[in-house]
């Protein structure tokens, strides 16, 4: 499964693996919204450690989630990005828009 959701003790994590493209947008949106709906979830971690490829639609999905989180007074953190994934995030200046962990 390319997208998983983990909700435990206020820790909300959406993990993506493989190719992060428009093909997974429905599942990504559903899990992100479920996590943001949790009252004890103060931040949403996007675990990108398993992402081997991401495209412009993935970047757009991350921005939409960030906007929704901000409207709810929550933050989105990008975790575990490495290699090409990290290079892309740096190139498009997501390192300035998101907290990276």
N, C-alpha and C positions, 0 to 999 in steps of 0.2 A: 504494500500500500504506500503510495508516494507521499501521503500526508497523514500525520497522526496527531491526536490531541491528548494532552496530559493535563488533567486538573487535579492537583493534590495540594491540600493545605495552603491555598492561596497562591500556589505557583502555577501559572498558566503558560503552557508551552505548546506551540504548534511546530512540529518538526516536518521538514520537507526533505525528501531524498530523491536522488536521480535527477531527472530533468524538471526544472521549475519553469513551466511554460503555461500558456493559456489552457492547455488540455486539462489542467487540474484546478481551474479557477473555481468551479462550483464547490468542490470539497474544501479548498483553501478558504473560501469565503464563509462557508458554513461553520467550519471549525474556529475560524477567527472570531466570528460573531458570537458563537457559544462561549468562547473564552472571555470576550469583553463583556458579556452579559452577567458574568459571575461577580457578585458584589465584593467579594474578598480579593479579587484580582486587581491589584494596583498597577501592574505592568504585565505586558504580554511579551514573552520571549519567543522569537522566531529562530528556531534551531536550524541553521543552514549548513551544519557540518557534513551532512550527507548529500548536499547539492553538487552535482558534477557539471551542470550547465544551467544558465538562466538567460532569459531573453527580455526584451523591452516590456512585454506584457507582465512578466513577473515583477519588474520594477514598479510598474503602475499599480499592481495589486498591493505591493508593500506600502506605497504612498496612500492608497485608499484606506488601508487598515490604520495607518498612522493618523490620518485625518479623523477617522471614527473614534480612535482611542483618545485623541486630543480633545474632541468634543465631550467625551465622558470623563475628562480629567485623568486619563491614564497615559502610560507611555508604552512604546514598543521598543524592544531591544533586539538587535540582530546578534546572534551568537554563533560562534564556531565557523564563520566564513574563512575559507582558505583558498590558496591558489588562484585560479582564474576568477572564481566567484568573488573573492576579496578584491582582486584587481578591478573588476567591473564596478563594484560598489565604490571603490575609491575614485575611479575615473568619472563617474557620474555624481560624485560628491555626496553620496549617501552617508559617508562618515561624518558629515556636518549636519545631517538631518536626523540621524538615528544615533542612539548610543550603541556602540559595538562592544561586545564582551567576548 
